[in-house]
Amino acid sequence: MNTLLDLFSWISLMAGSSFIIIGTIGLVRFPDFFTRLHAASIVDTLGCIFIMFGLMLQADPGIVTVKLFFIVVFILFTTPAAAHALAKAALHGEVKPLLHNTGE
């Protein structure tokens, strides 16, 4: 049972790390502010949740697991709110989204 738990934990940690790497690549490669914001908020949040879940599986049941759970809940509430606030501030500051790429 312990080996199976370690396997699920490492799969979750590797999946979370992969999502964060993909989000970082998207942050560098995407052309405008709004698509970069999408990569930073959605993909990195999912990666962080996977990493926290893997850490919960590694930790003994107790206060550490509860603290990690509360960190996940905090991230789930704050990241979308922060992304929304940044997008509204960018629109208010008249940052225009890139609607099409002409290829030139």
N, CA, C and O atoms as a GROMACS GRO file, in nm:
protein
  416
    1MET      N    1   0.083  -0.120   0.000
    1MET     CA    2   0.000   0.000   0.000
    1MET      C    3   0.086   0.126   0.000
    1MET      O    4   0.054   0.224  -0.066
    2ASN      N    5   0.196   0.121   0.075
    2ASN     CA    6   0.283   0.238   0.083
    2ASN      C    7   0.348   0.267  -0.052
    2ASN      O    8   0.367   0.383  -0.088
    3THR      N    9   0.384   0.162  -0.126
    3THR     CA   10   0.444   0.180  -0.258
    3THR      C   11   0.344   0.240  -0.356
    3THR      O   12   0.380   0.326  -0.436
    4LEU      N   13   0.220   0.196  -0.349
    4LEU     CA   14   0.115   0.251  -0.436
    4LEU      C   15   0.090   0.398  -0.404
    4LEU      O   16   0.069   0.479  -0.495
    5LEU      N   17   0.090   0.433  -0.276
    5LEU     CA   18   0.072   0.572  -0.235
    5LEU      C   19   0.188   0.660  -0.284
    5LEU      O   20   0.167   0.772  -0.330
    6ASP      N   21   0.309   0.607  -0.274
    6ASP     CA   22   0.425   0.680  -0.326
    6ASP      C   23   0.417   0.697  -0.478
    6ASP      O   24   0.454   0.802  -0.530
    7LEU      N   25   0.369   0.595  -0.547
    7LEU     CA   26   0.355   0.603  -0.691
    7LEU      C   27   0.256   0.713  -0.731
    7LEU      O   28   0.285   0.794  -0.819
    8PHE      N   29   0.138   0.715  -0.666
    8PHE     CA   30   0.039   0.819  -0.694
    8PHE      C   31   0.092   0.957  -0.659
    8PHE      O   32   0.064   1.055  -0.729
    9SER      N   33   0.168   0.965  -0.551
    9SER     CA   34   0.225   1.093  -0.510
    9SER      C   35   0.324   1.144  -0.615
    9SER      O   36   0.319   1.261  -0.652
   10TRP      N   37   0.412   1.059  -0.662
   10TRP     CA   38   0.510   1.101  -0.761
   10TRP      C   39   0.447   1.132  -0.896
   10TRP      O   40   0.492   1.222  -0.966
   11ILE      N   41   0.342   1.058  -0.933
   11ILE     CA   42   0.270   1.089  -1.056
   11ILE      C   43   0.208   1.228  -1.045
   11ILE      O   44   0.213   1.306  -1.140
   12SER      N   45   0.149   1.259  -0.931
   12SER     CA   46   0.088   1.390  -0.910
   12SER      C   47   0.193   1.501  -0.910
   12SER      O   48   0.171   1.608  -0.967
   13LEU      N   49   0.306   1.476  -0.846
   13LEU     CA   50   0.413   1.576  -0.845
   13LEU      C   51   0.469   1.601  -0.984
   13LEU      O   52   0.497   1.716  -1.021
   14MET      N   53   0.486   1.495  -1.062
   14MET     CA   54   0.538   1.511  -1.198
   14MET      C   55   0.435   1.580  -1.289
   14MET      O   56   0.471   1.661  -1.373
   15ALA      N   57   0.307   1.547  -1.271
   15ALA     CA   58   0.203   1.614  -1.350
   15ALA      C   59   0.198   1.763  -1.316
   15ALA      O   60   0.187   1.847  -1.406
   16GLY      N   61   0.206   1.796  -1.188
   16GLY     CA   62   0.207   1.937  -1.148
   16GLY      C   63   0.327   2.011  -1.201
   16GLY      O   64   0.315   2.125  -1.246
   17SER      N   65   0.443   1.948  -1.197
   17SER     CA   66   0.563   2.011  -1.251
   17SER      C   67   0.552   2.031  -1.402
   17SER      O   68   0.595   2.133  -1.455
   18SER      N   69   0.493   1.934  -1.469
   18SER     CA   70   0.474   1.947  -1.614
   18SER      C   71   0.380   2.061  -1.648
   18SER      O   72   0.406   2.138  -1.741
   19PHE      N   73   0.271   2.074  -1.572
   19PHE     CA   74   0.178   2.185  -1.597
   19PHE      C   75   0.245   2.320  -1.573
   19PHE      O   76   0.222   2.414  -1.649
   20ILE      N   77   0.327   2.330  -1.471
   20ILE     CA   78   0.394   2.457  -1.444
   20ILE      C   79   0.496   2.489  -1.552
   20ILE      O   80   0.511   2.605  -1.590
   21ILE      N   81   0.567   2.389  -1.602
   21ILE     CA   82   0.661   2.412  -1.712
   21ILE      C   83   0.587   2.455  -1.838
   21ILE      O   84   0.630   2.546  -1.907
   22ILE      N   85   0.474   2.389  -1.868
   22ILE     CA   86   0.394   2.427  -1.985
   22ILE      C   87   0.342   2.570  -1.969
   22ILE      O   88   0.343   2.647  -2.066
   23GLY      N   89   0.297   2.607  -1.849
   23GLY     CA   90   0.252   2.744  -1.825
   23GLY      C   91   0.363   2.846  -1.842
   23GLY      O   92   0.339   2.955  -1.892
   24THR      N   93   0.483   2.810  -1.800
   24THR     CA   94   0.596   2.901  -1.815
   24THR      C   95   0.632   2.919  -1.962
   24THR      O   96   0.663   3.030  -2.006
   25ILE      N   97   0.628   2.810  -2.038
   25ILE     CA   98   0.654   2.820  -2.182
   25ILE      C   99   0.547   2.908  -2.248
   25ILE      O  100   0.579   2.991  -2.333
   26GLY      N  101   0.422   2.890  -2.207
   26GLY     CA  102   0.314   2.974  -2.260
   26GLY      C  103   0.332   3.120  -2.223
   26GLY      O  104   0.299   3.209  -2.301
   27LEU      N  105   0.382   3.144  -2.104
   27LEU     CA  106   0.405   3.281  -2.060
   27LEU      C  107   0.510   3.350  -2.146
   27LEU      O  108   0.501   3.470  -2.171
   28VAL      N  109   0.608   3.275  -2.191
   28VAL     CA  110   0.713   3.332  -2.275
   28VAL      C  111   0.669   3.341  -2.421
   28VAL      O  112   0.704   3.437  -2.490
   29ARG      N  113   0.593   3.243  -2.468
   29ARG     CA  114   0.564   3.233  -2.611
   29ARG      C  115   0.439   3.309  -2.657
   29ARG      O  116   0.432   3.350  -2.773
   30PHE      N  117   0.342   3.328  -2.569
   30PHE     CA  118   0.217   3.390  -2.614
   30PHE      C  119   0.239   3.537  -2.648
   30PHE      O  120   0.326   3.602  -2.589
   31PRO      N  121   0.160   3.591  -2.742
   31PRO     CA  122   0.192   3.722  -2.798
   31PRO      C  123   0.146   3.844  -2.717
   31PRO      O  124   0.211   3.948  -2.724
   32ASP      N  125   0.037   3.834  -2.642
   32ASP     CA  126  -0.010   3.955  -2.575
   32ASP      C  127  -0.040   3.928  -2.428
   32ASP      O  128  -0.030   3.816  -2.379
   33PHE      N  129  -0.077   4.035  -2.361
   33PHE     CA  130  -0.097   4.030  -2.216
   33PHE      C  131  -0.207   3.933  -2.175
   33PHE      O  132  -0.191   3.859  -2.077
   34PHE      N  133  -0.316   3.931  -2.247
   34PHE     CA  134  -0.431   3.852  -2.205
   34PHE      C  135  -0.408   3.702  -2.222
   34PHE      O  136  -0.450   3.624  -2.137
   35THR      N  137  -0.341   3.661  -2.327
   35THR     CA  138  -0.311   3.519  -2.342
   35THR      C  139  -0.203   3.476  -2.242
   35THR      O  140  -0.205   3.364  -2.193
   36ARG      N  141  -0.111   3.565  -2.212
   36ARG     CA  142  -0.011   3.534  -2.110
   36ARG      C  143  -0.076   3.523  -1.972
   36ARG      O  144  -0.037   3.438  -1.891
   37LEU      N  145  -0.173   3.608  -1.946
   37LEU     CA  146  -0.245   3.602  -1.820
   37LEU      C  147  -0.320   3.470  -1.807
   37LEU      O  148  -0.327   3.411  -1.699
   38HIS      N  149  -0.376   3.424  -1.918
   38HIS     CA  150  -0.446   3.295  -1.918
   38HIS      C  151  -0.350   3.182  -1.885
   38HIS      O  152  -0.382   3.094  -1.805
   39ALA      N  153  -0.232   3.183  -1.947
   39ALA     CA  154  -0.133   3.079  -1.920
   39ALA      C  155  -0.087   3.083  -1.775
   39ALA      O  156  -0.068   2.979  -1.712
   40ALA      N  157  -0.069   3.202  -1.723
   40ALA     CA  158  -0.019   3.215  -1.586
   40ALA      C  159  -0.125   3.174  -1.484
   40ALA      O  160  -0.091   3.115  -1.381
   41SER      N  161  -0.249   3.205  -1.509
   41SER     CA  162  -0.350   3.180  -1.406
   41SER      C  163  -0.406   3.039  -1.411
   41SER      O  164  -0.414   2.973  -1.307
   42ILE      N  165  -0.444   2.991  -1.526
   42ILE     CA  166  -0.511   2.862  -1.535
   42ILE      C  167  -0.415   2.746  -1.520
   42ILE      O  168  -0.434   2.660  -1.435
   43VAL      N  169  -0.312   2.744  -1.602
   43VAL     CA  170  -0.222   2.629  -1.605
   43VAL      C  171  -0.139   2.620  -1.478
   43VAL      O  172  -0.120   2.511  -1.424
   44ASP      N  173  -0.090   2.731  -1.428
   44ASP     CA  174  -0.009   2.727  -1.307
   44ASP      C  175  -0.093   2.694  -1.184
   44ASP      O  176  -0.043   2.633  -1.090
   45THR      N  177  -0.219   2.733  -1.183
   45THR     CA  178  -0.307   2.694  -1.072
   45THR      C  179  -0.327   2.544  -1.071
   45THR      O  180  -0.322   2.482  -0.965
   46LEU      N  181  -0.351   2.486  -1.186
   46LEU     CA  182  -0.368   2.341  -1.194
   46LEU      C  183  -0.240   2.269  -1.154
   46LEU      O  184  -0.246   2.168  -1.083
   47GLY      N  185  -0.126   2.319  -1.198
   47GLY     CA  186   0.002   2.259  -1.159
   47GLY      C  187   0.025   2.267  -1.009
   47GLY      O  188   0.074   2.172  -0.949
   48CYS      N  189  -0.009   2.379  -0.950
   48CYS     CA  190   0.008   2.395  -0.805
   48CYS      C  191  -0.084   2.300  -0.728
   48CYS      O  192  -0.044   2.245  -0.625
   49ILE      N  193  -0.206   2.280  -0.778
   49ILE     CA  194  -0.299   2.189  -0.711
   49ILE      C  195  -0.246   2.046  -0.718
   49ILE      O  196  -0.253   1.973  -0.619
   50PHE      N  197  -0.193   2.005  -0.833
   50PHE     CA  198  -0.136   1.871  -0.844
   50PHE      C  199  -0.018   1.854  -0.750
   50PHE      O  200  -0.004   1.749  -0.686
   51ILE      N  201   0.068   1.955  -0.741
   51ILE     CA  202   0.184   1.945  -0.652
   51ILE      C  203   0.139   1.937  -0.506
   51ILE      O  204   0.194   1.858  -0.429
   52MET      N  205   0.042   2.017  -0.467
   52MET     CA  206  -0.007   2.012  -0.330
   52MET      C  207  -0.072   1.876  -0.299
   52MET      O  208  -0.056   1.824  -0.189
   53PHE      N  209  -0.144   1.820  -0.396
   53PHE     CA  210  -0.205   1.689  -0.375
   53PHE      C  211  -0.096   1.582  -0.358
   53PHE      O  212  -0.109   1.494  -0.273
   54GLY      N  213   0.010   1.590  -0.438
   54GLY     CA  214   0.121   1.497  -0.421
   54GLY      C  215   0.189   1.511  -0.287
   54GLY      O  216   0.230   1.412  -0.227
   55LEU      N  217   0.202   1.635  -0.239
   55LEU     CA  218   0.260   1.657  -0.106
   55LEU      C  219   0.169   1.606   0.004
   55LEU      O  220   0.216   1.557   0.107
   56MET      N  221   0.037   1.619  -0.017
   56MET     CA  222  -0.058   1.565   0.082
   56MET      C  223  -0.044   1.413   0.093
   56MET      O  224  -0.055   1.357   0.202
   57LEU      N  225  -0.022   1.348  -0.020
   57LEU     CA  226  -0.005   1.203  -0.016
   57LEU      C  227   0.126   1.163   0.050
   57LEU      O  228   0.134   1.056   0.111
   58GLN      N  229   0.228   1.246   0.040
   58GLN     CA  230   0.357   1.217   0.103
   58GLN      C  231   0.356   1.242   0.253
   58GLN      O  232   0.427   1.174   0.329
   59ALA      N  233   0.276   1.338   0.296
   59ALA     CA  234   0.273   1.374   0.439
   59ALA      C  235   0.189   1.274   0.518
   59ALA      O  236   0.098   1.211   0.465
   60ASP      N  237   0.221   1.262   0.644
   60ASP     CA  238   0.139   1.180   0.732
   60ASP      C  239   0.006   1.249   0.755
   60ASP      O  240  -0.001   1.372   0.757
   61PRO      N  241  -0.103   1.170   0.771
   61PRO     CA  242  -0.232   1.235   0.799
   61PRO      C  243  -0.223   1.315   0.929
   61PRO      O  244  -0.185   1.262   1.034
   62GLY      N  245  -0.258   1.440   0.922
   62GLY     CA  246  -0.249   1.525   1.039
   62GLY      C  247  -0.255   1.671   0.999
   62GLY      O  248  -0.318   1.708   0.900
   63ILE      N  249  -0.188   1.753   1.078
   63ILE     CA  250  -0.196   1.897   1.063
   63ILE      C  251  -0.131   1.944   0.932
   63ILE      O  252  -0.175   2.043   0.874
   64VAL      N  253  -0.027   1.875   0.887
   64VAL     CA  254   0.040   1.915   0.764
   64VAL      C  255  -0.055   1.899   0.645
   64VAL      O  256  -0.060   1.985   0.557
   65THR      N  257  -0.128   1.790   0.641
   65THR     CA  258  -0.224   1.767   0.533
   65THR      C  259  -0.336   1.870   0.536
   65THR      O  260  -0.380   1.917   0.431
   66VAL      N  261  -0.380   1.906   0.654
   66VAL     CA  262  -0.485   2.008   0.666
   66VAL      C  263  -0.433   2.143   0.618
   66VAL      O  264  -0.505   2.216   0.550
   67LYS      N  265  -0.310   2.176   0.653
   67LYS     CA  266  -0.252   2.304   0.608
   67LYS      C  267  -0.237   2.306   0.456
   67LYS      O  268  -0.265   2.408   0.393
   68LEU      N  269  -0.193   2.196   0.398
   68LEU     CA  270  -0.182   2.190   0.252
   68LEU      C  271  -0.319   2.201   0.185
   68LEU      O  272  -0.331   2.264   0.080
   69PHE      N  273  -0.421   2.142   0.245
   69PHE     CA  274  -0.556   2.155   0.192
   69PHE      C  275  -0.602   2.301   0.195
   69PHE      O  276  -0.662   2.349   0.099
   70PHE      N  277  -0.575   2.370   0.304
   70PHE     CA  278  -0.614   2.511   0.312
   70PHE      C  279  -0.536   2.598   0.213
   70PHE      O  280  -0.588   2.698   0.164
   71ILE      N  281  -0.412   2.561   0.184
   71ILE     CA  282  -0.336   2.633   0.082
   71ILE      C  283  -0.401   2.614  -0.054
   71ILE      O  284  -0.410   2.710  -0.131
   72VAL      N  285  -0.446   2.493  -0.084
   72VAL     CA  286  -0.515   2.466  -0.211
   72VAL      C  287  -0.643   2.548  -0.220
   72VAL      O  288  -0.671   2.608  -0.324
   73VAL      N  289  -0.720   2.553  -0.114
   73VAL     CA  290  -0.844   2.631  -0.113
   73VAL      C  291  -0.813   2.779  -0.133
   73VAL      O  292  -0.883   2.848  -0.207
   74PHE      N  293  -0.708   2.828  -0.067
   74PHE     CA  294  -0.668   2.968  -0.082
   74PHE      C  295  -0.629   2.999  -0.226
   74PHE      O  296  -0.666   3.103  -0.280
   75ILE      N  297  -0.554   2.909  -0.288
   75ILE     CA  298  -0.511   2.929  -0.426
   75ILE      C  299  -0.632   2.927  -0.519
   75ILE      O  300  -0.639   3.008  -0.612
   76LEU      N  301  -0.726   2.838  -0.495
   76LEU     CA  302  -0.846   2.830  -0.580
   76LEU      C  303  -0.931   2.956  -0.572
   76LEU      O  304  -0.999   2.990  -0.669
   77PHE      N  305  -0.929   3.025  -0.459
   77PHE     CA  306  -1.006   3.148  -0.447
   77PHE      C  307  -0.930   3.271  -0.497
   77PHE      O  308  -0.991   3.360  -0.556
   78THR      N  309  -0.801   3.277  -0.473
   78THR     CA  310  -0.728   3.399  -0.502
   78THR      C  311  -0.678   3.410  -0.646
   78THR      O  312  -0.675   3.520  -0.701
   79THR      N  313  -0.639   3.301  -0.707
   79THR     CA  314  -0.583   3.310  -0.842
   79THR      C  315  -0.685   3.359  -0.945
   79THR      O  316  -0.651   3.449  -1.022
   80PRO      N  317  -0.807   3.305  -0.950
   80PRO     CA  318  -0.903   3.362  -1.047
   80PRO      C  319  -0.938   3.508  -1.017
   80PRO      O  320  -0.958   3.587  -1.109
   81ALA      N  321  -0.947   3.543  -0.890
   81ALA     CA  322  -0.978   3.681  -0.855
   81ALA      C  323  -0.864   3.775  -0.897
   81ALA      O  324  -0.890   3.884  -0.947
   82ALA      N  325  -0.741   3.733  -0.876
   82ALA     CA  326  -0.627   3.815  -0.916
   82ALA      C  327  -0.618   3.827  -1.068
   82ALA      O  328  -0.589   3.935  -1.120
   83ALA      N  329  -0.643   3.719  -1.139
   83ALA     CA  330  -0.640   3.724  -1.286
   83ALA      C  331  -0.750   3.815  -1.338
   83ALA      O  332  -0.729   3.890  -1.434
   84HIS      N  333  -0.868   3.808  -1.278
   84HIS     CA  334  -0.977   3.894  -1.319
   84HIS      C  335  -0.944   4.041  -1.292
   84HIS      O  336  -0.970   4.127  -1.376
   85ALA      N  337  -0.887   4.069  -1.177
   85ALA     CA  338  -0.849   4.207  -1.144
   85ALA      C  339  -0.742   4.260  -1.240
   85ALA      O  340  -0.748   4.376  -1.282
   86LEU      N  341  -0.645   4.177  -1.274
   86LEU     CA  342  -0.542   4.220  -1.370
   86LEU      C  343  -0.601   4.245  -1.508
   86LEU      O  344  -0.564   4.342  -1.574
   87ALA      N  345  -0.692   4.158  -1.552
   87ALA     CA  346  -0.754   4.177  -1.683
   87ALA      C  347  -0.839   4.304  -1.686
   87ALA      O  348  -0.836   4.379  -1.783
   88LYS      N  349  -0.916   4.328  -1.579
   88LYS     CA  350  -0.997   4.450  -1.573
   88LYS      C  351  -0.909   4.575  -1.570
   88LYS      O  352  -0.941   4.674  -1.635
   89ALA      N  353  -0.798   4.570  -1.497
   89ALA     CA  354  -0.707   4.684  -1.492
   89ALA      C  355  -0.642   4.707  -1.628
   89ALA      O  356  -0.621   4.822  -1.668
   90ALA      N  357  -0.610   4.600  -1.699
   90ALA     CA  358  -0.551   4.616  -1.832
   90ALA      C  359  -0.653   4.674  -1.928
   90ALA      O  360  -0.618   4.761  -2.009
   91LEU      N  361  -0.777   4.630  -1.922
   91LEU     CA  362  -0.880   4.687  -2.009
   91LEU      C  363  -0.907   4.833  -1.974
   91LEU      O  364  -0.929   4.916  -2.062
   92HIS      N  365  -0.906   4.864  -1.845
   92HIS     CA  366  -0.925   5.001  -1.802
   92HIS      C  367  -0.808   5.090  -1.845
   92HIS      O  368  -0.826   5.207  -1.876
   93GLY      N  369  -0.690   5.032  -1.847
   93GLY     CA  370  -0.571   5.105  -1.894
   93GLY      C  371  -0.557   5.103  -2.044
   93GLY      O  372  -0.453   5.144  -2.097
   94GLU      N  373  -0.659   5.057  -2.113
   94GLU     CA  374  -0.667   5.055  -2.259
   94GLU      C  375  -0.558   4.970  -2.325
   94GLU      O  376  -0.505   5.007  -2.429
   95VAL      N  377  -0.527   4.857  -2.263
   95VAL     CA  378  -0.440   4.759  -2.327
   95VAL      C  379  -0.528   4.680  -2.422
   95VAL      O  380  -0.627   4.619  -2.381
   96LYS      N  381  -0.493   4.680  -2.549
   96LYS     CA  382  -0.574   4.614  -2.651
   96LYS      C  383  -0.527   4.471  -2.670
   96LYS      O  384  -0.407   4.445  -2.680
   97PRO      N  385  -0.621   4.377  -2.676
   97PRO     CA  386  -0.581   4.238  -2.705
   97PRO      C  387  -0.542   4.223  -2.852
   97PRO      O  388  -0.593   4.293  -2.939
   98LEU      N  389  -0.450   4.132  -2.877
   98LEU     CA  390  -0.411   4.101  -3.013
   98LEU      C  391  -0.516   4.008  -3.071
   98LEU      O  392  -0.526   3.892  -3.030
   99LEU      N  393  -0.594   4.057  -3.165
   99LEU     CA  394  -0.708   3.981  -3.216
   99LEU      C  395  -0.671   3.889  -3.331
   99LEU      O  396  -0.732   3.783  -3.347
  100HIS      N  397  -0.574   3.926  -3.411
  100HIS     CA  398  -0.533   3.839  -3.521
  100HIS      C  399  -0.386   3.865  -3.550
  100HIS      O  400  -0.331   3.970  -3.518
  101ASN      N  401  -0.326   3.767  -3.610
  101ASN     CA  402  -0.185   3.777  -3.647
  101ASN      C  403  -0.176   3.778  -3.798
  101ASN      O  404  -0.220   3.684  -3.864
  102THR      N  405  -0.119   3.882  -3.854
  102THR     CA  406  -0.112   3.894  -3.999
  102THR      C  407   0.001   3.810  -4.058
  102THR      O  408   0.002   3.786  -4.179
  103GLY      N  409   0.094   3.766  -3.977
  103GLY     CA  410   0.205   3.684  -4.023
  103GLY      C  411   0.319   3.762  -4.085
  103GLY      O  412   0.411   3.703  -4.141
  104GLU      N  413   0.315   3.892  -4.077
  104GLU     CA  414   0.420   3.975  -4.135
  104GLU      C  415   0.521   4.016  -4.031
  104GLU      O  416   0.617   4.086  -4.063
   0.00000   0.00000   0.00000
